Amino acid sequence: MKVKFEVECTPDEARQFFGLPDVKPMQDAMMSKLESQMTEAVDRFSPDSLLRSWFAFAPAGADVMRDMFDRLTKPGRPS
């Protein structure tokens, strides 16, 4: 003998039927916190902020880097 039951219900109705807690407010709070952390991380790793942090140790660091690339790309130029 084969018995088949089909139940149509929404996930909320199923959760309530089985007595599970409503975690929607907690999920919303965690998602907003995660979103703010991701936004801060994107701001920290923007190209502008990365270049500032790389060249913060010496103001002439950008000039040294540019001169190094000039020497590497122009082999006939004296060092």
PQR file with spaces between the fields and no chain letter, atoms N, CA, C, O and H, PARSE charges and radii, in Angstrom:
ATOM       1  N    MET     1       0.849   -1.159    0.000 -0.4000 1.5000
ATOM       2  CA   MET     1       0.000    0.000    0.000 -0.0000 2.0000
ATOM       3  C    MET     1       0.907    1.239    0.000  0.5500 1.7000
ATOM       4  O    MET     1       1.908    1.306    0.714 -0.5500 1.4000
ATOM       5  N    LYS     2       0.527    2.189   -0.807 -0.4000 1.5000
ATOM       6  CA   LYS     2       1.302    3.419   -0.922 -0.0000 2.0000
ATOM       7  C    LYS     2       0.379    4.585   -0.600  0.5500 1.7000
ATOM       8  O    LYS     2      -0.710    4.702   -1.161 -0.5500 1.4000
ATOM       9  H    LYS     2      -0.286    2.135   -1.387  0.4000 1.0000
ATOM      10  N    VAL     3       0.827    5.447    0.311 -0.4000 1.5000
ATOM      11  CA   VAL     3       0.039    6.614    0.695 -0.0000 2.0000
ATOM      12  C    VAL     3       0.870    7.847    0.390  0.5500 1.7000
ATOM      13  O    VAL     3       2.058    7.907    0.707 -0.5500 1.4000
ATOM      14  H    VAL     3       1.712    5.351    0.767  0.4000 1.0000
ATOM      15  N    LYS     4       0.240    8.814   -0.219 -0.4000 1.5000
ATOM      16  CA   LYS     4       0.958   10.023   -0.588 -0.0000 2.0000
ATOM      17  C    LYS     4       0.179   11.228   -0.077  0.5500 1.7000
ATOM      18  O    LYS     4      -1.021   11.357   -0.320 -0.5500 1.4000
ATOM      19  H    LYS     4      -0.725    8.765   -0.476  0.4000 1.0000
ATOM      20  N    PHE     5       0.884   12.114    0.641 -0.4000 1.5000
ATOM      21  CA   PHE     5       0.278   13.350    1.131 -0.0000 2.0000
ATOM      22  C    PHE     5       0.938   14.519    0.438  0.5500 1.7000
ATOM      23  O    PHE     5       2.161   14.551    0.301 -0.5500 1.4000
ATOM      24  H    PHE     5       1.859   12.009    0.838  0.4000 1.0000
ATOM      25  N    GLU     6       0.164   15.459    0.008 -0.4000 1.5000
ATOM      26  CA   GLU     6       0.687   16.705   -0.548 -0.0000 2.0000
ATOM      27  C    GLU     6       0.159   17.837    0.294  0.5500 1.7000
ATOM      28  O    GLU     6      -1.047   17.972    0.505 -0.5500 1.4000
ATOM      29  H    GLU     6      -0.830   15.433    0.119  0.4000 1.0000
ATOM      30  N    VAL     7       1.080   18.647    0.771 -0.4000 1.5000
ATOM      31  CA   VAL     7       0.697   19.774    1.609 -0.0000 2.0000
ATOM      32  C    VAL     7       1.215   21.038    0.946  0.5500 1.7000
ATOM      33  O    VAL     7       2.400   21.154    0.631 -0.5500 1.4000
ATOM      34  H    VAL     7       2.059   18.537    0.600  0.4000 1.0000
ATOM      35  N    GLU     8       0.315   21.972    0.743 -0.4000 1.5000
ATOM      36  CA   GLU     8       0.710   23.258    0.202 -0.0000 2.0000
ATOM      37  C    GLU     8       0.713   24.276    1.321  0.5500 1.7000
ATOM      38  O    GLU     8      -0.313   24.540    1.948 -0.5500 1.4000
ATOM      39  H    GLU     8      -0.647   21.878    0.999  0.4000 1.0000
ATOM      40  N    CYS     9       1.876   24.839    1.561 -0.4000 1.5000
ATOM      41  CA   CYS     9       1.973   25.891    2.579 -0.0000 2.0000
ATOM      42  C    CYS     9       3.218   26.725    2.301  0.5500 1.7000
ATOM      43  O    CYS     9       4.130   26.305    1.589 -0.5500 1.4000
ATOM      44  H    CYS     9       2.709   24.624    1.051  0.4000 1.0000
ATOM      45  N    THR    10       3.225   27.875    2.865 -0.4000 1.5000
ATOM      46  CA   THR    10       4.384   28.763    2.728 -0.0000 2.0000
ATOM      47  C    THR    10       5.435   28.342    3.754  0.5500 1.7000
ATOM      48  O    THR    10       5.116   27.616    4.696 -0.5500 1.4000
ATOM      49  H    THR    10       2.484   28.217    3.444  0.4000 1.0000
ATOM      50  N    PRO    11       6.663   28.780    3.589 -0.5600 1.5000
ATOM      51  CA   PRO    11       7.688   28.472    4.595  0.2800 2.0000
ATOM      52  C    PRO    11       7.313   28.987    5.986  0.5500 1.7000
ATOM      53  O    PRO    11       7.611   28.336    6.988 -0.5500 1.4000
ATOM      54  N    ASP    12       6.659   30.158    6.054 -0.4000 1.5000
ATOM      55  CA   ASP    12       6.222   30.679    7.359 -0.0000 2.0000
ATOM      56  C    ASP    12       5.193   29.756    8.001  0.5500 1.7000
ATOM      57  O    ASP    12       5.256   29.489    9.200 -0.5500 1.4000
ATOM      58  H    ASP    12       6.418   30.687    5.240  0.4000 1.0000
ATOM      59  N    GLU    13       4.255   29.276    7.212 -0.4000 1.5000
ATOM      60  CA   GLU    13       3.240   28.372    7.743 -0.0000 2.0000
ATOM      61  C    GLU    13       3.863   27.064    8.231  0.5500 1.7000
ATOM      62  O    GLU    13       3.472   26.538    9.272 -0.5500 1.4000
ATOM      63  H    GLU    13       4.203   29.493    6.237  0.4000 1.0000
ATOM      64  N    ALA    14       4.827   26.543    7.483 -0.4000 1.5000
ATOM      65  CA   ALA    14       5.497   25.307    7.889 -0.0000 2.0000
ATOM      66  C    ALA    14       6.282   25.530    9.177  0.5500 1.7000
ATOM      67  O    ALA    14       6.263   24.683   10.071 -0.5500 1.4000
ATOM      68  H    ALA    14       5.146   26.970    6.636  0.4000 1.0000
ATOM      69  N    ARG    15       6.977   26.669    9.278 -0.4000 1.5000
ATOM      70  CA   ARG    15       7.731   26.982   10.484 -0.0000 2.0000
ATOM      71  C    ARG    15       6.814   27.055   11.692  0.5500 1.7000
ATOM      72  O    ARG    15       7.121   26.500   12.747 -0.5500 1.4000
ATOM      73  H    ARG    15       6.992   27.357    8.552  0.4000 1.0000
ATOM      74  N    GLN    16       5.687   27.741   11.537 -0.4000 1.5000
ATOM      75  CA   GLN    16       4.736   27.853   12.638 -0.0000 2.0000
ATOM      76  C    GLN    16       4.142   26.491   13.000  0.5500 1.7000
ATOM      77  O    GLN    16       3.943   26.194   14.178 -0.5500 1.4000
ATOM      78  H    GLN    16       5.438   28.192   10.680  0.4000 1.0000
ATOM      79  N    PHE    17       3.864   25.676   12.004 -0.4000 1.5000
ATOM      80  CA   PHE    17       3.274   24.352   12.253 -0.0000 2.0000
ATOM      81  C    PHE    17       4.215   23.478   13.082  0.5500 1.7000
ATOM      82  O    PHE    17       3.781   22.777   13.996 -0.5500 1.4000
ATOM      83  H    PHE    17       4.027   25.918   11.048  0.4000 1.0000
ATOM      84  N    PHE    18       5.519   23.528   12.750 -0.4000 1.5000
ATOM      85  CA   PHE    18       6.487   22.712   13.475 -0.0000 2.0000
ATOM      86  C    PHE    18       6.974   23.376   14.760  0.5500 1.7000
ATOM      87  O    PHE    18       7.764   22.785   15.496 -0.5500 1.4000
ATOM      88  H    PHE    18       5.872   24.097   12.008  0.4000 1.0000
ATOM      89  N    GLY    19       6.511   24.598   15.039 -0.4000 1.5000
ATOM      90  CA   GLY    19       6.865   25.273   16.290 -0.0000 2.0000
ATOM      91  C    GLY    19       8.257   25.859   16.303  0.5500 1.7000
ATOM      92  O    GLY    19       8.839   26.052   17.371 -0.5500 1.4000
ATOM      93  H    GLY    19       5.869   25.077   14.441  0.4000 1.0000
ATOM      94  N    LEU    20       8.802   26.146   15.131 -0.4000 1.5000
ATOM      95  CA   LEU    20      10.141   26.725   15.064 -0.0000 2.0000
ATOM      96  C    LEU    20      10.064   28.238   15.302  0.5500 1.7000
ATOM      97  O    LEU    20       9.053   28.861   14.978 -0.5500 1.4000
ATOM      98  H    LEU    20       8.329   25.989   14.264  0.4000 1.0000
ATOM      99  N    PRO    21      11.117   28.829   15.861 -0.5600 1.5000
ATOM     100  CA   PRO    21      11.090   30.267   16.153  0.2800 2.0000
ATOM     101  C    PRO    21      11.220   31.096   14.882  0.5500 1.7000
ATOM     102  O    PRO    21      11.756   30.637   13.873 -0.5500 1.4000
ATOM     103  N    ASP    22      10.720   32.322   14.952 -0.4000 1.5000
ATOM     104  CA   ASP    22      10.839   33.259   13.832 -0.0000 2.0000
ATOM     105  C    ASP    22      12.186   33.964   13.946  0.5500 1.7000
ATOM     106  O    ASP    22      12.398   34.762   14.858 -0.5500 1.4000
ATOM     107  H    ASP    22      10.285   32.695   15.772  0.4000 1.0000
ATOM     108  N    VAL    23      13.088   33.670   13.027 -0.4000 1.5000
ATOM     109  CA   VAL    23      14.438   34.248   13.078 -0.0000 2.0000
ATOM     110  C    VAL    23      14.607   35.409   12.100  0.5500 1.7000
ATOM     111  O    VAL    23      15.723   35.892   11.910 -0.5500 1.4000
ATOM     112  H    VAL    23      12.916   33.022   12.285  0.4000 1.0000
ATOM     113  N    LYS    24      13.534   35.858   11.485 -0.4000 1.5000
ATOM     114  CA   LYS    24      13.612   36.941   10.499 -0.0000 2.0000
ATOM     115  C    LYS    24      14.209   38.219   11.092  0.5500 1.7000
ATOM     116  O    LYS    24      15.065   38.818   10.441 -0.5500 1.4000
ATOM     117  H    LYS    24      12.627   35.465   11.639  0.4000 1.0000
ATOM     118  N    PRO    25      13.811   38.677   12.289 -0.5600 1.5000
ATOM     119  CA   PRO    25      14.432   39.890   12.842  0.2800 2.0000
ATOM     120  C    PRO    25      15.937   39.733   13.066  0.5500 1.7000
ATOM     121  O    PRO    25      16.701   40.669   12.832 -0.5500 1.4000
ATOM     122  N    MET    26      16.360   38.554   13.517 -0.4000 1.5000
ATOM     123  CA   MET    26      17.789   38.315   13.730 -0.0000 2.0000
ATOM     124  C    MET    26      18.537   38.303   12.393  0.5500 1.7000
ATOM     125  O    MET    26      19.637   38.847   12.291 -0.5500 1.4000
ATOM     126  H    MET    26      15.739   37.794   13.706  0.4000 1.0000
ATOM     127  N    GLN    27      17.944   37.687   11.374 -0.4000 1.5000
ATOM     128  CA   GLN    27      18.566   37.661   10.056 -0.0000 2.0000
ATOM     129  C    GLN    27      18.699   39.069    9.493  0.5500 1.7000
ATOM     130  O    GLN    27      19.726   39.409    8.906 -0.5500 1.4000
ATOM     131  H    GLN    27      17.050   37.245   11.457  0.4000 1.0000
ATOM     132  N    ASP    28      17.672   39.885    9.668 -0.4000 1.5000
ATOM     133  CA   ASP    28      17.731   41.267    9.179 -0.0000 2.0000
ATOM     134  C    ASP    28      18.837   42.054    9.874  0.5500 1.7000
ATOM     135  O    ASP    28      19.567   42.806    9.228 -0.5500 1.4000
ATOM     136  H    ASP    28      16.838   39.609   10.144  0.4000 1.0000
ATOM     137  N    ALA    29      18.965   41.883   11.197 -0.4000 1.5000
ATOM     138  CA   ALA    29      20.003   42.590   11.949 -0.0000 2.0000
ATOM     139  C    ALA    29      21.396   42.138   11.503  0.5500 1.7000
ATOM     140  O    ALA    29      22.289   42.965   11.319 -0.5500 1.4000
ATOM     141  H    ALA    29      18.372   41.272   11.722  0.4000 1.0000
ATOM     142  N    MET    30      21.577   40.843   11.333 -0.4000 1.5000
ATOM     143  CA   MET    30      22.886   40.333   10.908 -0.0000 2.0000
ATOM     144  C    MET    30      23.223   40.764    9.489  0.5500 1.7000
ATOM     145  O    MET    30      24.379   41.069    9.197 -0.5500 1.4000
ATOM     146  H    MET    30      20.851   40.172   11.482  0.4000 1.0000
ATOM     147  N    MET    31      22.245   40.793    8.615 -0.4000 1.5000
ATOM     148  CA   MET    31      22.500   41.217    7.241 -0.0000 2.0000
ATOM     149  C    MET    31      22.879   42.702    7.185  0.5500 1.7000
ATOM     150  O    MET    31      23.749   43.080    6.401 -0.5500 1.4000
ATOM     151  H    MET    31      21.306   40.545    8.852  0.4000 1.0000
ATOM     152  N    SER    32      22.250   43.536    7.990 -0.4000 1.5000
ATOM     153  CA   SER    32      22.609   44.958    7.989 -0.0000 2.0000
ATOM     154  C    SER    32      24.010   45.152    8.551  0.5500 1.7000
ATOM     155  O    SER    32      24.760   45.997    8.061 -0.5500 1.4000
ATOM     156  H    SER    32      21.543   43.229    8.627  0.4000 1.0000
ATOM     157  N    LYS    33      24.377   44.375    9.580 -0.4000 1.5000
ATOM     158  CA   LYS    33      25.729   44.455   10.137 -0.0000 2.0000
ATOM     159  C    LYS    33      26.758   43.980    9.107  0.5500 1.7000
ATOM     160  O    LYS    33      27.804   44.607    8.941 -0.5500 1.4000
ATOM     161  H    LYS    33      23.768   43.689    9.977  0.4000 1.0000
ATOM     162  N    LEU    34      26.469   42.891    8.427 -0.4000 1.5000
ATOM     163  CA   LEU    34      27.366   42.366    7.407 -0.0000 2.0000
ATOM     164  C    LEU    34      27.530   43.368    6.267  0.5500 1.7000
ATOM     165  O    LEU    34      28.631   43.557    5.750 -0.5500 1.4000
ATOM     166  H    LEU    34      25.619   42.382    8.562  0.4000 1.0000
ATOM     167  N    GLU    35      26.436   44.002    5.885 -0.4000 1.5000
ATOM     168  CA   GLU    35      26.492   44.997    4.817 -0.0000 2.0000
ATOM     169  C    GLU    35      27.377   46.177    5.213  0.5500 1.7000
ATOM     170  O    GLU    35      28.160   46.660    4.395 -0.5500 1.4000
ATOM     171  H    GLU    35      25.542   43.849    6.305  0.4000 1.0000
ATOM     172  N    SER    36      27.264   46.644    6.450 -0.4000 1.5000
ATOM     173  CA   SER    36      28.098   47.772    6.886 -0.0000 2.0000
ATOM     174  C    SER    36      29.564   47.372    6.939  0.5500 1.7000
ATOM     175  O    SER    36      30.429   48.171    6.578 -0.5500 1.4000
ATOM     176  H    SER    36      26.629   46.251    7.115  0.4000 1.0000
ATOM     177  N    GLN    37      29.867   46.147    7.382 -0.4000 1.5000
ATOM     178  CA   GLN    37      31.253   45.687    7.410 -0.0000 2.0000
ATOM     179  C    GLN    37      31.824   45.561    6.002  0.5500 1.7000
ATOM     180  O    GLN    37      32.985   45.901    5.776 -0.5500 1.4000
ATOM     181  H    GLN    37      29.165   45.498    7.674  0.4000 1.0000
ATOM     182  N    MET    38      31.033   45.082    5.063 -0.4000 1.5000
ATOM     183  CA   MET    38      31.505   44.963    3.683 -0.0000 2.0000
ATOM     184  C    MET    38      31.746   46.329    3.065  0.5500 1.7000
ATOM     185  O    MET    38      32.706   46.508    2.316 -0.5500 1.4000
ATOM     186  H    MET    38      30.089   44.806    5.246  0.4000 1.0000
ATOM     187  N    THR    39      30.888   47.295    3.368 -0.4000 1.5000
ATOM     188  CA   THR    39      31.067   48.646    2.850 -0.0000 2.0000
ATOM     189  C    THR    39      32.347   49.258    3.388  0.5500 1.7000
ATOM     190  O    THR    39      33.082   49.904    2.642 -0.5500 1.4000
ATOM     191  H    THR    39      30.108   47.150    3.977  0.4000 1.0000
ATOM     192  N    GLU    40      32.628   49.062    4.686 -0.4000 1.5000
ATOM     193  CA   GLU    40      33.870   49.565    5.264 -0.0000 2.0000
ATOM     194  C    GLU    40      35.085   48.906    4.611  0.5500 1.7000
ATOM     195  O    GLU    40      36.087   49.572    4.352 -0.5500 1.4000
ATOM     196  H    GLU    40      32.031   48.537    5.291  0.4000 1.0000
ATOM     197  N    ALA    41      35.000   47.616    4.347 -0.4000 1.5000
ATOM     198  CA   ALA    41      36.125   46.905    3.726 -0.0000 2.0000
ATOM     199  C    ALA    41      36.367   47.408    2.308  0.5500 1.7000
ATOM     200  O    ALA    41      37.514   47.547    1.885 -0.5500 1.4000
ATOM     201  H    ALA    41      34.186   47.075    4.557  0.4000 1.0000
ATOM     202  N    VAL    42      35.302   47.678    1.580 -0.4000 1.5000
ATOM     203  CA   VAL    42      35.459   48.195    0.212 -0.0000 2.0000
ATOM     204  C    VAL    42      36.107   49.572    0.247  0.5500 1.7000
ATOM     205  O    VAL    42      36.954   49.880   -0.591 -0.5500 1.4000
ATOM     206  H    VAL    42      34.369   47.565    1.924  0.4000 1.0000
ATOM     207  N    ASP    43      35.716   50.403    1.209 -0.4000 1.5000
ATOM     208  CA   ASP    43      36.313   51.732    1.333 -0.0000 2.0000
ATOM     209  C    ASP    43      37.793   51.647    1.679  0.5500 1.7000
ATOM     210  O    ASP    43      38.595   52.444    1.192 -0.5500 1.4000
ATOM     211  H    ASP    43      35.027   50.153    1.890  0.4000 1.0000
ATOM     212  N    ARG    44      38.158   50.677    2.522 -0.4000 1.5000
ATOM     213  CA   ARG    44      39.570   50.518    2.903 -0.0000 2.0000
ATOM     214  C    ARG    44      40.422   50.069    1.728  0.5500 1.7000
ATOM     215  O    ARG    44      41.593   50.437    1.638 -0.5500 1.4000
ATOM     216  H    ARG    44      37.507   50.030    2.918  0.4000 1.0000
ATOM     217  N    PHE    45      39.852   49.283    0.832 -0.4000 1.5000
ATOM     218  CA   PHE    45      40.629   48.721   -0.261 -0.0000 2.0000
ATOM     219  C    PHE    45      40.362   49.403   -1.598  0.5500 1.7000
ATOM     220  O    PHE    45      40.537   48.795   -2.653 -0.5500 1.4000
ATOM     221  H    PHE    45      38.900   48.984    0.905  0.4000 1.0000
ATOM     222  N    SER    46      39.943   50.650   -1.556 -0.4000 1.5000
ATOM     223  CA   SER    46      39.792   51.393   -2.802 -0.0000 2.0000
ATOM     224  C    SER    46      41.185   51.709   -3.341  0.5500 1.7000
ATOM     225  O    SER    46      42.130   51.798   -2.558 -0.5500 1.4000
ATOM     226  H    SER    46      39.801   51.144   -0.698  0.4000 1.0000
ATOM     227  N    PRO    47      41.339   51.879   -4.641 -0.5600 1.5000
ATOM     228  CA   PRO    47      42.660   52.161   -5.197  0.2800 2.0000
ATOM     229  C    PRO    47      43.318   53.387   -4.570  0.5500 1.7000
ATOM     230  O    PRO    47      44.524   53.392   -4.321 -0.5500 1.4000
ATOM     231  N    ASP    48      42.528   54.418   -4.317 -0.4000 1.5000
ATOM     232  CA   ASP    48      43.094   55.634   -3.739 -0.0000 2.0000
ATOM     233  C    ASP    48      43.664   55.382   -2.349  0.5500 1.7000
ATOM     234  O    ASP    48      44.775   55.821   -2.049 -0.5500 1.4000
ATOM     235  H    ASP    48      41.549   54.414   -4.519  0.4000 1.0000
ATOM     236  N    SER    49      42.921   54.684   -1.502 -0.4000 1.5000
ATOM     237  CA   SER    49      43.408   54.437   -0.141 -0.0000 2.0000
ATOM     238  C    SER    49      44.599   53.470   -0.144  0.5500 1.7000
ATOM     239  O    SER    49      45.501   53.606    0.684 -0.5500 1.4000
ATOM     240  H    SER    49      42.019   54.328   -1.746  0.4000 1.0000
ATOM     241  N    LEU    50      44.613   52.504   -1.058 -0.4000 1.5000
ATOM     242  CA   LEU    50      45.757   51.600   -1.146 -0.0000 2.0000
ATOM     243  C    LEU    50      47.024   52.351   -1.535  0.5500 1.7000
ATOM     244  O    LEU    50      48.081   52.138   -0.941 -0.5500 1.4000
ATOM     245  H    LEU    50      43.881   52.394   -1.730  0.4000 1.0000
ATOM     246  N    LEU    51      46.921   53.228   -2.530 -0.4000 1.5000
ATOM     247  CA   LEU    51      48.101   53.997   -2.934 -0.0000 2.0000
ATOM     248  C    LEU    51      48.584   54.914   -1.815  0.5500 1.7000
ATOM     249  O    LEU    51      49.786   55.071   -1.604 -0.5500 1.4000
ATOM     250  H    LEU    51      46.062   53.401   -3.012  0.4000 1.0000
ATOM     251  N    ARG    52      47.643   55.510   -1.108 -0.4000 1.5000
ATOM     252  CA   ARG    52      48.045   56.372    0.023 -0.0000 2.0000
ATOM     253  C    ARG    52      48.789   55.572    1.083  0.5500 1.7000
ATOM     254  O    ARG    52      49.793   56.040    1.620 -0.5500 1.4000
ATOM     255  H    ARG    52      46.666   55.382   -1.279  0.4000 1.0000
ATOM     256  N    SER    53      48.316   54.388    1.385 -0.4000 1.5000
ATOM     257  CA   SER    53      48.988   53.591    2.411 -0.0000 2.0000
ATOM     258  C    SER    53      50.343   53.082    1.918  0.5500 1.7000
ATOM     259  O    SER    53      51.282   52.990    2.709 -0.5500 1.4000
ATOM     260  H    SER    53      47.501   54.008    0.949  0.4000 1.0000
ATOM     261  N    TRP    54      50.464   52.752    0.641 -0.4000 1.5000
ATOM     262  CA   TRP    54      51.739   52.278    0.115 -0.0000 2.0000
ATOM     263  C    TRP    54      52.797   53.367    0.121  0.5500 1.7000
ATOM     264  O    TRP    54      53.961   53.095    0.414 -0.5500 1.4000
ATOM     265  H    TRP    54      49.701   52.827   -0.001  0.4000 1.0000
ATOM     266  N    PHE    55      52.409   54.596   -0.198 -0.4000 1.5000
ATOM     267  CA   PHE    55      53.373   55.682   -0.311 -0.0000 2.0000
ATOM     268  C    PHE    55      53.382   56.590    0.915  0.5500 1.7000
ATOM     269  O    PHE    55      53.952   57.680    0.862 -0.5500 1.4000
ATOM     270  H    PHE    55      51.463   54.816   -0.436  0.4000 1.0000
ATOM     271  N    ALA    56      52.775   56.175    1.997 -0.4000 1.5000
ATOM     272  CA   ALA    56      52.722   56.998    3.206 -0.0000 2.0000
ATOM     273  C    ALA    56      54.062   57.030    3.927  0.5500 1.7000
ATOM     274  O    ALA    56      54.350   57.985    4.649 -0.5500 1.4000
ATOM     275  H    ALA    56      52.311   55.289    2.040  0.4000 1.0000
ATOM     276  N    PHE    57      54.885   55.999    3.743 -0.4000 1.5000
ATOM     277  CA   PHE    57      56.157   55.939    4.466 -0.0000 2.0000
ATOM     278  C    PHE    57      57.127   57.024    4.024  0.5500 1.7000
ATOM     279  O    PHE    57      57.960   57.454    4.824 -0.5500 1.4000
ATOM     280  H    PHE    57      54.651   55.224    3.156  0.4000 1.0000
ATOM     281  N    ALA    58      57.050   57.477    2.793 -0.4000 1.5000
ATOM     282  CA   ALA    58      57.938   58.537    2.312 -0.0000 2.0000
ATOM     283  C    ALA    58      57.212   59.332    1.236  0.5500 1.7000
ATOM     284  O    ALA    58      56.670   58.748    0.297 -0.5500 1.4000
ATOM     285  H    ALA    58      56.374   57.128    2.144  0.4000 1.0000
ATOM     286  N    PRO    59      57.195   60.649    1.358 -0.5600 1.5000
ATOM     287  CA   PRO    59      56.512   61.448    0.338  0.2800 2.0000
ATOM     288  C    PRO    59      57.133   61.281   -1.046  0.5500 1.7000
ATOM     289  O    PRO    59      56.446   61.417   -2.058 -0.5500 1.4000
ATOM     290  N    ALA    60      58.412   60.992   -1.090 -0.4000 1.5000
ATOM     291  CA   ALA    60      59.082   60.832   -2.379 -0.0000 2.0000
ATOM     292  C    ALA    60      58.937   59.419   -2.920  0.5500 1.7000
ATOM     293  O    ALA    60      59.502   59.106   -3.967 -0.5500 1.4000
ATOM     294  H    ALA    60      58.970   60.881   -0.268  0.4000 1.0000
ATOM     295  N    GLY    61      58.200   58.568   -2.239 -0.4000 1.5000
ATOM     296  CA   GLY    61      58.044   57.179   -2.663 -0.0000 2.0000
ATOM     297  C    GLY    61      57.437   57.057   -4.051  0.5500 1.7000
ATOM     298  O    GLY    61      57.830   56.181   -4.821 -0.5500 1.4000
ATOM     299  H    GLY    61      57.741   58.823   -1.388  0.4000 1.0000
ATOM     300  N    ALA    62      56.486   57.922   -4.381 -0.4000 1.5000
ATOM     301  CA   ALA    62      55.872   57.879   -5.712 -0.0000 2.0000
ATOM     302  C    ALA    62      56.887   58.246   -6.780  0.5500 1.7000
ATOM     303  O    ALA    62      56.905   57.641   -7.852 -0.5500 1.4000
ATOM     304  H    ALA    62      56.167   58.634   -3.756  0.4000 1.0000
ATOM     305  N    ASP    63      57.738   59.236   -6.498 -0.4000 1.5000
ATOM     306  CA   ASP    63      58.768   59.625   -7.471 -0.0000 2.0000
ATOM     307  C    ASP    63      59.780   58.505   -7.676  0.5500 1.7000
ATOM     308  O    ASP    63      60.201   58.247   -8.803 -0.5500 1.4000
ATOM     309  H    ASP    63      57.724   59.727   -5.627  0.4000 1.0000
ATOM     310  N    VAL    64      60.165   57.850   -6.609 -0.4000 1.5000
ATOM     311  CA   VAL    64      61.114   56.733   -6.713 -0.0000 2.0000
ATOM     312  C    VAL    64      60.505   55.614   -7.544  0.5500 1.7000
ATOM     313  O    VAL    64      61.179   55.029   -8.391 -0.5500 1.4000
ATOM     314  H    VAL    64      59.823   58.060   -5.694  0.4000 1.0000
ATOM     315  N    MET    65      59.248   55.318   -7.307 -0.4000 1.5000
ATOM     316  CA   MET    65      58.577   54.258   -8.056 -0.0000 2.0000
ATOM     317  C    MET    65      58.474   54.628   -9.534  0.5500 1.7000
ATOM     318  O    MET    65      58.716   53.783  -10.396 -0.5500 1.4000
ATOM     319  H    MET    65      58.701   55.793   -6.618  0.4000 1.0000
ATOM     320  N    ARG    66      58.121   55.867   -9.838 -0.4000 1.5000
ATOM     321  CA   ARG    66      58.017   56.301  -11.226 -0.0000 2.0000
ATOM     322  C    ARG    66      59.377   56.225  -11.918  0.5500 1.7000
ATOM     323  O    ARG    66      59.462   55.777  -13.062 -0.5500 1.4000
ATOM     324  H    ARG    66      57.924   56.553   -9.138  0.4000 1.0000
ATOM     325  N    ASP    67      60.454   56.662  -11.230 -0.4000 1.5000
ATOM     326  CA   ASP    67      61.791   56.585  -11.814 -0.0000 2.0000
ATOM     327  C    ASP    67      62.199   55.136  -12.071  0.5500 1.7000
ATOM     328  O    ASP    67      62.825   54.840  -13.089 -0.5500 1.4000
ATOM     329  H    ASP    67      60.385   57.026  -10.301  0.4000 1.0000
ATOM     330  N    MET    68      61.850   54.239  -11.164 -0.4000 1.5000
ATOM     331  CA   MET    68      62.189   52.834  -11.337 -0.0000 2.0000
ATOM     332  C    MET    68      61.484   52.265  -12.577  0.5500 1.7000
ATOM     333  O    MET    68      62.095   51.543  -13.364 -0.5500 1.4000
ATOM     334  H    MET    68      61.341   54.479  -10.337  0.4000 1.0000
ATOM     335  N    PHE    69      60.199   52.594  -12.744 -0.4000 1.5000
ATOM     336  CA   PHE    69      59.486   52.112  -13.920 -0.0000 2.0000
ATOM     337  C    PHE    69      60.032   52.741  -15.195  0.5500 1.7000
ATOM     338  O    PHE    69      60.082   52.082  -16.234 -0.5500 1.4000
ATOM     339  H    PHE    69      59.703   53.181  -12.104  0.4000 1.0000
ATOM     340  N    ASP    70      60.436   53.994  -15.131 -0.4000 1.5000
ATOM     341  CA   ASP    70      61.048   54.631  -16.298 -0.0000 2.0000
ATOM     342  C    ASP    70      62.320   53.897  -16.699  0.5500 1.7000
ATOM     343  O    ASP    70      62.544   53.632  -17.880 -0.5500 1.4000
ATOM     344  H    ASP    70      60.395   54.528  -14.288  0.4000 1.0000
ATOM     345  N    ARG    71      63.162   53.567  -15.703 -0.4000 1.5000
ATOM     346  CA   ARG    71      64.411   52.860  -16.000 -0.0000 2.0000
ATOM     347  C    ARG    71      64.143   51.457  -16.553  0.5500 1.7000
ATOM     348  O    ARG    71      64.884   50.977  -17.411 -0.5500 1.4000
ATOM     349  H    ARG    71      62.980   53.783  -14.744  0.4000 1.0000
ATOM     350  N    LEU    72      63.102   50.808  -16.072 -0.4000 1.5000
ATOM     351  CA   LEU    72      62.808   49.459  -16.547 -0.0000 2.0000
ATOM     352  C    LEU    72      62.240   49.451  -17.955  0.5500 1.7000
ATOM     353  O    LEU    72      62.496   48.523  -18.724 -0.5500 1.4000
ATOM     354  H    LEU    72      62.500   51.198  -15.375  0.4000 1.0000
ATOM     355  N    THR    73      61.475   50.474  -18.298 -0.4000 1.5000
ATOM     356  CA   THR    73      60.828   50.476  -19.616 -0.0000 2.0000
ATOM     357  C    THR    73      61.669   51.139  -20.701  0.5500 1.7000
ATOM     358  O    THR    73      61.374   50.986  -21.887 -0.5500 1.4000
ATOM     359  H    THR    73      61.268   51.227  -17.674  0.4000 1.0000
ATOM     360  N    LYS    74      62.694   51.862  -20.320 -0.4000 1.5000
ATOM     361  CA   LYS    74      63.580   52.517  -21.311 -0.0000 2.0000
ATOM     362  C    LYS    74      64.993   52.016  -21.110  0.5500 1.7000
ATOM     363  O    LYS    74      65.769   52.632  -20.380 -0.5500 1.4000
ATOM     364  H    LYS    74      62.933   51.987  -19.357  0.4000 1.0000
ATOM     365  N    PRO    75      65.342   50.902  -21.750 -0.5600 1.5000
ATOM     366  CA   PRO    75      66.638   50.275  -21.491  0.2800 2.0000
ATOM     367  C    PRO    75      67.835   51.110  -21.959  0.5500 1.7000
ATOM     368  O    PRO    75      68.921   50.948  -21.402 -0.5500 1.4000
ATOM     369  N    GLY    76      67.691   51.997  -22.957 -0.4000 1.5000
ATOM     370  CA   GLY    76      68.822   52.781  -23.450 -0.0000 2.0000
ATOM     371  C    GLY    76      69.159   53.970  -22.574  0.5500 1.7000
ATOM     372  O    GLY    76      70.177   54.626  -22.796 -0.5500 1.4000
ATOM     373  H    GLY    76      66.809   52.129  -23.409  0.4000 1.0000
ATOM     374  N    ARG    77      68.349   54.256  -21.605 -0.4000 1.5000
ATOM     375  CA   ARG    77      68.539   55.417  -20.737 -0.0000 2.0000
ATOM     376  C    ARG    77      69.587   55.118  -19.675  0.5500 1.7000
ATOM     377  O    ARG    77      69.538   54.049  -19.065 -0.5500 1.4000
ATOM     378  H    ARG    77      67.522   53.723  -21.424  0.4000 1.0000
ATOM     379  N    PRO    78      70.535   56.025  -19.429 -0.5600 1.5000
ATOM     380  CA   PRO    78      71.558   55.757  -18.401  0.2800 2.0000
ATOM     381  C    PRO    78      70.951   55.774  -17.002  0.5500 1.7000
ATOM     382  O    PRO    78      69.989   56.496  -16.740 -0.5500 1.4000
ATOM     383  N    SER    79      71.516   54.982  -16.118 -0.4000 1.5000
ATOM     384  CA   SER    79      70.975   54.910  -14.767 -0.0000 2.0000
ATOM     385  C    SER    79      71.595   55.937  -13.842  0.5500 1.7000
ATOM     386  O    SER    79      71.240   56.001  -12.665 -0.5500 1.4000
ATOM     387  H    SER    79      72.298   54.396  -16.331  0.4000 1.0000
